[in-house]
Amino acid sequence: MASSIRKWRKRRGLRQREVAQILGVTVGQVSHYETGRHVLPAEKAVLLAKVTQTDPHVFRPDLFPKKRFEAA
């Protein structure tokens, strides 16, 4: 889960500093999220998902199940 944050950030071409600004935390805190030392809080996962138009499942699959596409 933690490494998925780093992979996502790198795919988006973002620096830890930019993610820290979005979340309102320090660069050190982002590093801790990425290494798994600290768990990204649910509210921060939702914020990051909204700002970057990403599903919060990417950041916290334990709290936000992957959405399934439903046939209309």
N, C-alpha and C positions, 0 to 999 in steps of 0.2 A: 504494500500500500504506500509506504513512504517513498520508495523508489519511483512509483508511478508519478508522484508530484514532480520529481526532478525530470523524468522523461518528458512529461507533459510540458514543463517549462522550457526545456531545451528545444522541443519540436516547435514551440511557438516563438522561439528566438528571444525569449525574455531573460533578463538577468535577475538574480536574487533580489537586487535592490528594487527593481520594478515590482516584483511580487510583494515585497515588504511594504512598499508604498500603497499598493492596492489593499492589502490586509490591515494596514496600520500597525505593523509590528517591526521589529528590527531585522536586519539581514541575518543576524545570528539566530533569531527565532525561525526564520525560513529554513536556514541550514539544519536546524534541529528537526523541523518537520520532514525535510527531505531524507535525513539519515534515520529517522524513526526514534530519535531520542525523545521527542515530544509528539503527541498526536494532534493533528490539525483539528481544532474544535469544529463542531457541526456548523456553527454560525459563520465561521471563516470559510468553510467549504462552500456554503451557499453563496456568500459574498463573492468569492473568487469565481464561482460558476456563473453568477449573474453578470459580472463585469466582463468576463471573457466569453460569454455565450457558450458555456460548456455545461454538461450534465454534472451535478455534484457527485454522482456515482464515481466519476473519475478520481475524485479525491478521497471519498469516504464510502467505499462500496459496502462497508459493514453497516452503515446507517441509511444509505440511499440505494435501494435495489435498482438494478438496471431496468430501464423502462422497456417494455415490450411493445412492439408495434401491433396495433389491433386492426383487423380488417373492418372496413366500414360497411 
